[in-house]
Amino acid sequence: MNRSKGYLLVLVVVFAYFSWQLVAPFLGYVLAAVLIAFVLTPLQRRLETVVPAGVAAFALLVLALVGFIVPFAIVAVFVADDAANVLQNVDPDDVGVAELEGWVEDELGIDVDIVGAVADSAQEIGSILVDQTTAWFGLVTHTVIGLGLTLFLLYYLLKEGDALLEWLRGRTPLPDDVQDDLYAALDEVMWAVLAGHVLIAIAQGAMGGLGFIATGIPNAVFWTFVMIVLAIVPLVGAFLVWGPAVGYLFVTGEPILAIALGIYSLIIVGLTDDYLRPIVVDRYAQLSPAIIILGVLGGIYGFGIMGLFFGPVLLGALLAAVNVLDDHWEELEPTST
């Protein structure tokens, strides 16, 4: 490597580092734009056959705003409200705090006031929250800017996504057939996660949520959201929510509703996982449940809420890249002259 190449390489690394510093604070919003653009790109290509690319991108941007972003924001508000109600509506008598205090006093001879301690802690937390008003304002501002960035990026990813892909292909040091296989494998992995796991989880959570509402489970919207997140984990995820819900109905003196919810969940929610998931997943790449579980948990820690989608995608992409490398290893060997 000569000095000129080394100098340019250093410049690329330096600029890449500082560019990452610019992107990192809004990484979740950037990933959201990439995800929505991936889902809408097939529609973009169809619309471009009848209208200009900019018009098609703007129409799909409105569709994304109405169909994805606004509903997600509304659901987030309801979930946050229900989560607050879960914390506020806990009655010490319902959870046996008085009995627990009596048992501690009888057995250990210690006079405890759990309710008072919790109340004091709540007051301290409230004071902290008041003191953090500036931080909350900054969070709201960051969120508004991030949503604006998501819409901006989404528009240009739709309008110029094919040009960006061609630019990447032109600068990737791989033969065209290898790139074709690699991108096809990545496309399958992405759709396998979205259609085979995320959409199935949403369907399971929605079905379970209807059962919660019908049987009078408190804060049904919050628990529906929790069930959707857990249902991404195959086989047992949804049960971790509707199972305790059935137990709650039994404990609160509603055995008929408990039995009804249990049967409904086993048949409707269970069959959604047992039958719908294989039908959808068989159309795309096969991903092990271990990859999904590890990807979801690690993705949440690494990327926040968007990690639910991109965690499994990244692990699946790694396997896809390894398979492509194995298939084309001989082709990539240098030829002797």
C-alpha positions in Angstrom: 0.0 0.0 0.0 1.5 3.3 -1.1 1.3 6.6 0.9 -1.6 8.0 -1.1 -3.8 4.9 -0.5 -2.9 4.9 3.1 -3.7 8.6 3.5 -7.1 8.1 1.8 -7.8 5.1 4.0 -7.0 7.0 7.2 -9.3 9.8 6.0 -12.1 7.3 5.4 -11.7 5.8 8.8 -11.6 9.3 10.5 -14.7 10.6 8.7 -16.5 7.3 9.3 -15.8 7.6 13.0 -17.1 11.2 13.3 -20.1 10.3 11.0 -20.9 7.5 13.4 -20.9 10.0 16.3 -23.5 12.1 14.4 -25.7 9.1 13.7 -25.4 7.3 17.0 -27.8 9.6 19.0 -30.6 8.9 16.5 -29.7 5.3 15.7 -33.1 4.0 16.7 -34.9 6.5 14.4 -32.5 5.7 11.5 -33.2 1.9 12.0 -37.0 2.7 12.0 -36.7 4.5 8.7 -34.7 1.6 7.2 -37.2 -1.0 8.4 -40.3 0.9 7.1 -38.5 1.6 3.8 -37.7 -2.1 3.4 -41.4 -3.0 3.9 -42.6 -0.3 1.5 -40.0 -0.7 -1.2 -42.0 -3.2 -3.3 -44.9 -0.8 -3.4 -42.5 2.0 -4.3 -41.2 0.1 -7.3 -44.8 -0.6 -8.5 -45.9 3.0 -8.1 -42.8 4.2 -10.0 -44.2 2.5 -13.1 -47.1 4.9 -13.2 -45.9 8.1 -11.3 -42.6 9.8 -10.7 -40.4 8.4 -8.0 -40.8 11.5 -5.8 -44.6 11.4 -6.0 -44.6 7.7 -5.2 -42.2 8.2 -2.2 -44.3 11.1 -0.8 -47.5 9.0 -1.1 -45.9 6.1 0.7 -44.5 8.5 3.3 -48.1 9.6 4.1 -49.1 6.0 4.2 -46.3 5.2 6.6 -47.3 8.2 8.8 -51.0 7.2 8.9 -50.5 3.4 8.9 -47.3 2.9 11.1 -46.0 5.9 12.9 -49.3 7.5 14.2 -50.8 4.2 15.3 -47.6 3.3 17.0 -47.5 6.6 18.9 -51.2 6.2 19.9 -50.5 2.7 21.2 -47.4 3.9 23.0 -49.6 6.5 24.8 -52.2 3.9 25.8 -49.5 1.5 27.0 -47.8 4.2 29.1 -51.1 5.2 30.6 -51.9 1.6 31.4 -48.5 1.0 32.9 -49.0 4.0 35.1 -52.4 2.6 36.2 -50.8 -0.7 37.0 -48.4 1.0 39.4 -51.0 3.4 40.9 -53.8 1.0 41.4 -52.0 -1.5 43.5 -54.0 -1.8 46.7 -51.9 -2.9 49.7 -54.9 -5.0 50.9 -55.0 -6.9 47.6 -51.4 -7.9 47.8 -51.5 -8.8 51.5 -49.2 -6.1 52.8 -51.0 -5.9 56.2 -50.6 -9.7 56.7 -47.0 -9.5 55.7 -46.3 -6.7 58.2 -48.1 -8.7 60.9 -46.1 -11.8 60.1 -42.8 -9.9 60.3 -43.8 -8.4 63.6 -44.9 -11.7 65.1 -42.0 -13.8 63.9 -39.1 -11.3 64.1 -40.4 -8.8 66.6 -39.8 -5.9 64.2 -42.3 -3.2 63.6 -42.3 -2.4 59.9 -44.4 0.0 57.8 -44.2 -1.2 54.2 -46.9 1.2 52.9 -45.3 4.1 54.6 -41.9 3.3 53.2 -43.3 2.9 49.7 -45.2 6.2 50.1 -42.0 8.0 51.3 -40.1 6.5 48.3 -42.8 7.6 46.0 -42.5 11.2 47.3 -38.8 11.1 46.8 -39.2 9.8 43.3 -41.8 12.6 42.7 -39.3 15.2 43.9 -36.6 13.7 41.6 -39.0 13.8 38.6 -39.8 17.5 39.3 -36.1 18.3 39.4 -35.7 16.5 36.1 -38.1 18.7 34.2 -35.3 20.0 32.0 -34.3 16.4 31.2 -37.8 15.5 30.2 -38.1 18.5 28.0 -34.8 17.5 26.3 -36.2 13.9 25.8 -39.4 15.3 24.2 -37.3 17.5 21.9 -35.1 14.6 21.0 -38.1 12.5 20.2 -39.7 15.1 18.0 -36.4 15.7 16.1 -35.9 11.9 15.8 -39.4 11.4 14.3 -38.8 14.2 11.8 -35.5 12.6 10.9 -37.3 9.2 10.4 -39.7 10.8 8.0 -37.0 12.6 6.1 -34.8 9.5 5.7 -37.8 7.4 4.8 -38.7 9.7 1.9 -35.2 9.6 0.5 -34.7 5.8 1.1 -37.9 5.2 -0.9 -37.0 7.7 -3.6 -33.3 6.8 -4.0 -33.1 3.4 -2.4 -32.3 1.6 -5.7 -29.6 4.1 -6.5 -28.1 3.6 -3.0 -28.2 -0.2 -3.5 -26.4 0.1 -6.9 -23.8 2.4 -5.3 -23.2 -0.2 -2.6 -23.0 -3.0 -5.2 -20.5 -1.0 -7.3 -18.2 -0.5 -4.3 -18.4 -4.0 -2.9 -15.4 -6.2 -4.0 -17.5 -9.2 -4.7 -18.6 -10.8 -8.1 -22.1 -10.0 -9.2 -23.4 -13.5 -8.6 -22.0 -13.6 -5.1 -23.7 -10.2 -4.4 -26.9 -11.5 -5.8 -26.9 -14.5 -3.5 -25.9 -12.4 -0.5 -28.6 -9.8 -1.0 -31.2 -12.5 -1.7 -30.2 -14.3 1.5 -30.4 -11.0 3.5 -33.8 -10.3 2.0 -35.1 -13.7 3.1 -33.8 -13.2 6.6 -35.4 -9.8 6.9 -38.8 -11.1 5.7 -38.5 -14.2 7.9 -38.2 -12.1 11.0 -40.8 -9.6 10.0 -43.5 -11.9 8.5 -42.6 -15.1 10.3 -42.1 -13.7 13.8 -43.0 -10.1 14.3 -46.4 -10.2 12.4 -47.2 -13.5 14.0 -46.5 -12.0 17.4 -48.7 -9.0 16.7 -51.5 -11.4 15.6 -51.1 -13.5 18.8 -51.0 -10.4 21.0 -54.1 -8.9 19.3 -56.0 -12.2 19.7 -54.9 -12.5 23.3 -55.8 -8.8 23.9 -59.3 -9.4 22.7 -59.6 -12.2 25.2 -58.3 -10.0 28.0 -60.9 -7.3 27.1 -63.7 -9.8 27.0 -62.9 -11.3 30.4 -62.2 -7.9 32.1 -58.5 -8.2 32.7 -57.4 -4.8 34.1 -55.1 -2.7 31.9 -55.6 -4.9 28.9 -53.8 -2.6 26.5 -50.6 -2.8 28.5 -50.6 -6.5 28.9 -51.4 -6.9 25.2 -48.3 -5.0 24.4 -46.3 -7.1 26.8 -47.7 -10.2 25.1 -46.8 -9.0 21.6 -43.2 -8.5 22.7 -42.9 -11.9 24.4 -44.8 -13.6 21.6 -41.8 -12.9 19.3 -40.2 -15.7 21.3 -41.6 -18.9 19.7 -43.7 -21.5 21.5 -43.8 -20.1 25.1 -43.8 -16.3 24.8 -47.5 -15.5 24.8 -48.2 -18.0 27.6 -46.1 -16.0 29.9 -48.8 -13.4 29.9 -52.1 -15.2 29.3 -51.2 -17.9 31.7 -50.9 -15.6 34.7 -54.0 -13.8 33.5 -56.0 -17.0 33.8 -54.6 -17.5 37.3 -55.5 -13.9 38.2 -59.2 -14.6 37.2 -59.2 -17.7 39.4 -57.7 -15.8 42.4 -60.2 -13.0 42.0 -63.2 -15.4 42.1 -64.0 -15.6 38.4 -63.4 -19.3 37.7 -65.8 -19.4 34.7 -64.0 -16.4 33.0 -60.7 -18.0 33.9 -61.6 -21.3 32.2 -63.0 -19.4 29.2 -59.9 -17.3 28.8 -57.7 -20.4 29.2 -59.6 -22.4 26.5 -59.7 -19.4 24.2 -56.0 -18.8 24.6 -55.0 -22.4 24.1 -57.1 -22.7 20.9 -56.9 -19.3 19.3 -53.6 -17.9 20.5 -51.9 -21.3 20.6 -53.1 -22.3 17.1 -51.8 -19.0 15.8 -48.3 -20.0 16.8 -48.6 -23.7 16.0 -50.1 -23.4 12.5 -49.7 -19.8 11.2 -46.0 -19.4 12.0 -44.9 -22.5 10.1 -47.0 -21.5 7.0 -45.4 -18.1 6.9 -41.9 -19.0 8.0 -41.7 -21.8 5.4 -41.8 -19.2 2.6 -38.6 -17.6 3.9 -35.4 -18.5 5.7 -35.6 -20.9 8.5 -34.4 -19.3 11.7 -33.9 -21.3 14.9 -35.9 -20.2 18.0 -32.5 -19.9 19.7 -31.5 -17.2 17.2 -34.8 -15.4 17.7 -34.6 -15.4 21.5 -30.9 -14.3 21.6 -31.5 -11.7 18.9 -34.6 -10.2 20.7 -32.9 -10.0 24.1 -29.6 -8.8 22.8 -31.2 -6.5 20.3 -33.2 -4.7 23.0 -30.0 -4.0 25.0 -28.1 -3.0 21.9 -30.6 -1.0 19.9 -33.6 -0.3 22.2 -37.1 -1.0 20.9 -35.8 -1.4 17.3 -33.7 -4.3 18.6 -36.8 -6.4 18.6 -36.6 -6.5 14.8 -32.9 -6.0 14.1 -31.4 -8.3 16.7 -32.7 -11.5 15.1 -32.0 -10.0 11.6 -28.3 -9.4 12.4 -27.8 -12.9 13.7 -29.7 -14.3 10.7 -27.6 -12.1 8.4 -24.5 -13.5 10.0 -25.6 -17.1 9.2 -26.6 -16.1 5.7 -23.2 -14.5 5.0 -21.4 -17.6 6.3 -23.6 -19.8 4.0 -22.9 -17.5 1.0 -19.1 -17.6 1.8 -19.2 -21.4 2.0 -21.1 -21.7 -1.3 -18.7 -19.4 -3.2 -15.4 -20.0 -1.4 -13.8 -21.7 -4.4 -15.0 -19.0 -6.7 -13.4 -16.3 -4.5 -10.0 -18.0 -4.6 -7.4 -16.0 -6.6 -6.7 -17.6 -10.0 -3.1 -18.3 -10.9 -1.8 -16.7 -14.1 
